[in-house]
Amino acid sequence: MNVRSIADLTATERASLFDRDAGVGEVRETVEEIIDRVRSEGDAALRSYASKFDGVEIGAIEVTDQLERTTETIDGDILAAIEHAAENIEAFHERQLPADWRDSFGGRELGRRYRPIERVGVYAPGGTAAYPSSVLMGVIPAKVAGVEHVAVATPPADELPPATLAAASVASADAVYQIGGAQAIAALAYGTETVSPTQKIVGPGNRFVTAAKAAVRGDCEIEFLAGPSEILVICDGSADPELVAADLVAQAEHDENASAVCVTDDEEMAAAVAAEIERQIQLRERQAVIEAALGSDASGVLLARSLSEAVLFAEEYAAEHLSIQTADDEALLDRIDSAGSVFLGPYSPVAAGDYATGPNHVLPTGGLAKVAGGLSVEEFLRSTTIQKLDRDALSDLHETVATLARTEGLEAHAESVDTRFRNRE
């Protein structure tokens, strides 16, 4: 892997690094056709697409009844790992629950209360790999928020991955459907004979899933549009190149379109990381996927003239995953605001956060971390403000409200206040 200097990047090279496209536009027309067919044909369309895209002839679309049986038969070590991760994820998300409040402000009693939305759909990818962790990350925060019905959709298979089903059971999912891709998003958004419609859909997926989420948004809420996985590692001469390379290779394992970037101010470290990447790629089972991801123009090892330049790069990049492995991680963290999730030090690999530390791994990609955070309990709550005024409090505001209302040409607004004092002395 070649080392490039940030200062010498061409406009095209910078665009490859910063303009990370989920590829939604390329499949939009196909996805819209899928959604229209699911809306008109329901379960029949889901079965047809399962055969066409997944090569599976499905009988029952809903497989909720398999959950209990799976937890009884799955390997004990796998179940224990799922339960351990679930405990940590639940504990972290419980800390996010906001409290209702009511306070008095000189006769104005104001407050805010939170209530869960009622029905949520969680998409758990399948295809080239099974992702029980995505089930946990989607279902658990919804349940912590108090969502009454949480449904999981995951691509069909002749035998669904036991770990995915076990995760749905441990997380207390209320329904599980073996449907995948854009057709799953359509079913969760609009419903079919078998699938109950939901009010919000969360969870990662390929570009067809992302395009479908974009298409249904407005009829059904989503968290955000996420693209392929990304990692940015900032390191200096104190880092261990083997560990830095391991984190880059791990994220590249997700997808051929994943982005993995290392920025360092140390020339020897840059060369060492590049060499380690080449060595480690040969040892990984998903070698072809990793090579494709790391060989793209969106990945690479970059040499900065200073850690300050590395920080500026990181802030502009706004990574989904930001790993900082330097002599003073906290100092750099204080200078970077835009990142989905930050991993500090050599013993905080992104993989730990992907599975079991507790924070959510459903994170903004493509620079969206500049304006959004990861999936959280708040995504499943709606807030209502509460206002109660006594006569004196309204009197204090009377002139202000009436003046502003008439300034905006809304006479009835002003009169709605005036009338409460006219002839009521």
Buried (B, 14 or more C-beta within 10 A) or exposed (E): BEBBEBEEBEEEBEEBBBEBEBBBEEBBEEBBEBBEBBBEBBBEBBBBBBEEBBEBEBEEBBBBEBBEEBBEEBEEEBBEBBBEBBBBBBEBBEEBBEEEEEEEEEBBBBBBBBEBBBBBBBBBBBBEEBBBBBBBBBBBBBBBBBBEBBBBBBBBBEEBBBBBBBBBBBBEBBBBBBBBBBBBBBBBBBBBEBBBBBBBBBBBBBBBBBBBBBBBBEEBBBBBBBBBBBBBBBBBEEBBBEBBBBBBBBBBBBBBBBBBBBBBBBEEBBBBBBBBBEEBBEEBEBBEBBBBBBBBEBBBBBBBEEBEBBBBBBBEBBBBBBBBBBEEBEEBBEEBEBBBBBBBBBEBBBBEBBBBBBBBBBBBBBBBBBEEBBBBBBBBBEEEEEEEBEEEBBBEEBEEBBEEBEEEEEEEBBBEBBEEEEEEE
